[in-house]
Amino acid sequence: MKNLYLVMFFGLFFTGCINLNLRSELPEINYYALDNLETTSTEPCGAYNYIALGTIDIPSEYQGNKILQKNDLKAHYINEIKLIKGLNESLESIIIKEFNKQCIKTIIPPFSGINVENYLKIKLLDFSIDKNVANVAIFYQISQKGAILQSGIIAESSEIEFNNEKLNKEESSKNDSDLLDSKVKALRDASFEVVHKLANKIIPK
């Protein structure tokens, strides 16, 4: 009986140690929103143009709520960063907000009962951090009544504004909240700039 108590005691003791070690090794997660920039138009819109937003194709490596960090031939997800919404929802929200600022009303699925002539399809090509730069790129296609009006690639890079020494010392800056904030801000700024350029493709200014 005494041996049984000893076995139970050490079992509980080591289980507690393992749980403590797991807690200490888990990274602190910071949650971010990409679509929180002010997008109110500074000039009144005389009339709005309408476009139907079709599919936003997100490749598998960019799906989910994590951000991809690239370094030469290697890539990994930044475990300390988690997006509140997935990229599909985030990009859709950015498009709706920025288009509205540019006097473009966005119609989202389902389209049943709505007569819309212009359709927009988007494929995400890049959404990642590469060393000290955030890169966002999309392929877009605008069609009207089945005919393709235009298509192309829009890419934008935004430099991460932070101490260069910390950027080059990834191990020492993994949990640096300011650096994580700067990375997400750079991706957010690049995303809005890409969508801004896309709006100008639809309505040149």
Buried (B, 14 or more C-beta within 10 A) or exposed (E): EEEEEEEEEEEEEEEEEEEEEEEEEEEEEBEBEBBEBEBEEEEEEEEEBBBBBBEBEBEEEBEBBBBBBBEEEEEEBBBBBBBEBBBBBBBBBBBBBBBBBBBBEBBEEEEEEEEEEBBBBBBBBBBBBBEBBBBBBBBBBBBEEEEEEEEEEBBBBBEBEBEEEBBEEBEEBBEBEEBBBBBBBBBBBBBBBBBBBBBEBBEEE
